[in-house]
Each structure stands twice: as structure tokens, then as C-alpha cells.
């Protein structure tokens, strides 16, 4: 199992409310939603070329 980096994130309460509603709509936790959004932004910008399937395969090994 891969270990995840922990860090403190301070958010504007209004932004957190938006993320909370959005994550509920997509059946994710707020943490998972933030991670998903950041990963998508990194992929779209070309800064992270790893696909989700590749990372899932590595976790299984």
C-alpha cells in the first residue's frame, strides 16, 4: 500500500462548503475530492503524465 503525504491545508470556509457539497454530489470525501481535482489539474496541465490505471497497478504489486 502506498503511503500518502500528510500536510495541513487551510481553506476559506466558503470554498470548503463548495467542496463539501461537490464531494457529496460525487460520493467522495472532501479529501478525496481535493486529491481528484488536483490530480486532474496536474494531468491537464501536462505536469503529471501518469494515468490512474498505472498508479492502481503499482499499488496492487
PyMOL commands that set and color helices and strands:
alter all, ss='L'
color gray80, all
select helices_A, chain A and resi 13-25+30-44+52-60
alter helices_A, ss='H'
color red, helices_A
deselect
rebuild
show_as cartoon
